[in-house]
Amino acid sequence: MNPEKKVINHFTYASEVYSKRKGSVHEEDFIILNFIKETCKANSKVLEVGGGSGYMLDLIASEIGLSNLYNCEIVPKVYSEQANKYINLIAGNALDMPFKDCSFDYAILKDLLHHLVGRTRKKSKENARKGVGEITRVVKSRGYIIVLEQYNKHKLFASLEFYITLFSSLFNISFKSFGWNKNVIVSFLTPDEIKLLIPDNILIERLEITRVKVPTRLELTLLMSNIGRVLLIGKKVQ
């Protein structure tokens, strides 16, 4: 089984949902917007990796007025109709992006790290680190990386989630009550593990950790009893 192929299948088949996204999806979207608005220039160049329909970049265009926008998508044909005419849709993998070093003023990763899965939990964590390394590489000196990522507070349960979804995907089993289908493999990290992904040349300027209330059925499983989102904004200092 090729985990990357499963990810491609997931975002291809889920495009009916993702392609309809418009406006703000998370509370943190407004924090991101305000931060960019306060720090950007008129010609600032913004990249989102795995931006789907481009709804976040559309918000940046409509709320801030920036037009130098790029969406790096692993399934570009699925999201060929972007939410804004200013968005440049580029085919690419988050682990090896087709951009030169120091190309962007801002690089955004939203809810992507847990999808950068490998055949093992260790490989998945390595992929998450590589993904953050790639956005750091393509950001200019004094530019910013913005990471919004789901977390699982418990390492053990996050590991169990990974292997349950891995083997369920292998045998084409879906768990609809968890939002897992046969193409979904997830590798969540703890907030501390997410912070440790950040390279030494990134100065963390803002860190928000928000716990999300889950339905009782998920709390009772313990697997997802303590989950939420981490928003991390860092400045590249060299």
Rosetta blueprint (number, residue, H / E / L):
1 M L
2 N L
3 P H
4 E H
5 K H
6 K H
7 V H
8 I H
9 N H
10 H H
11 F H
12 T H
13 Y H
14 A L
15 S H
16 E H
17 V H
18 Y H
19 S L
20 K L
21 R L
22 K L
23 G L
24 S L
25 V L
26 H L
27 E L
28 E H
29 D H
30 F H
31 I H
32 I H
33 L H
34 N H
35 F H
36 I H
37 K H
38 E H
39 T H
40 C L
41 K L
42 A L
43 N L
44 S L
45 K E
46 V E
47 L E
48 E E
49 V E
50 G L
51 G L
52 G L
53 S L
54 G L
55 Y H
56 M H
57 L H
58 D H
59 L H
60 I H
61 A H
62 S H
63 E H
64 I H
65 G L
66 L L
67 S L
68 N E
69 L E
70 Y E
71 N E
72 C E
73 E E
74 I L
75 V L
76 P L
77 K L
78 V L
79 Y L
80 S L
81 E L
82 Q L
83 A L
84 N L
85 K L
86 Y L
87 I E
88 N E
89 L E
90 I E
91 A E
92 G L
93 N E
94 A L
95 L L
96 D E
97 M L
98 P L
99 F L
100 K L
101 D L
102 C L
103 S L
104 F E
105 D E
106 Y E
107 A E
108 I E
109 L E
110 K E
111 D L
112 L L
113 L H
114 H H
115 H H
116 L L
117 V L
118 G L
119 R L
120 T L
121 R H
122 K H
123 K H
124 S H
125 K H
126 E H
127 N H
128 A H
129 R H
130 K H
131 G H
132 V H
133 G H
134 E H
135 I H
136 T H
137 R H
138 V H
139 V E
140 K E
141 S E
142 R E
143 G E
144 Y E
145 I E
146 I E
147 V E
148 L E
149 E E
150 Q E
151 Y E
152 N E
153 K L
154 H L
155 K H
156 L H
157 F H
158 A H
159 S H
160 L H
161 E H
162 F H
163 Y H
164 I H
165 T H
166 L H
167 F H
168 S H
169 S H
170 L H
171 F L
172 N L
173 I L
174 S L
175 F E
176 K H
177 S H
178 F H
179 G L
180 W E
181 N L
182 K L
183 N L
184 V L
185 I L
186 V L
187 S L
188 F L
189 L E
190 T L
191 P H
192 D H
193 E H
194 I H
195 K H
196 L H
197 L L
198 I L
199 P L
200 D L
201 N L
202 I E
203 L E
204 I E
205 E E
206 R E
207 L E
208 E E
209 I E
210 T E
211 R E
212 V E
213 K L
214 V L
215 P L
216 T H
217 R H
218 L H
219 E H
220 L H
221 T H
222 L L
223 L L
224 M L
225 S L
226 N L
227 I E
228 G E
229 R E
230 V E
231 L E
232 L E
233 I E
234 G E
235 K E
236 K E
237 V L
238 Q L
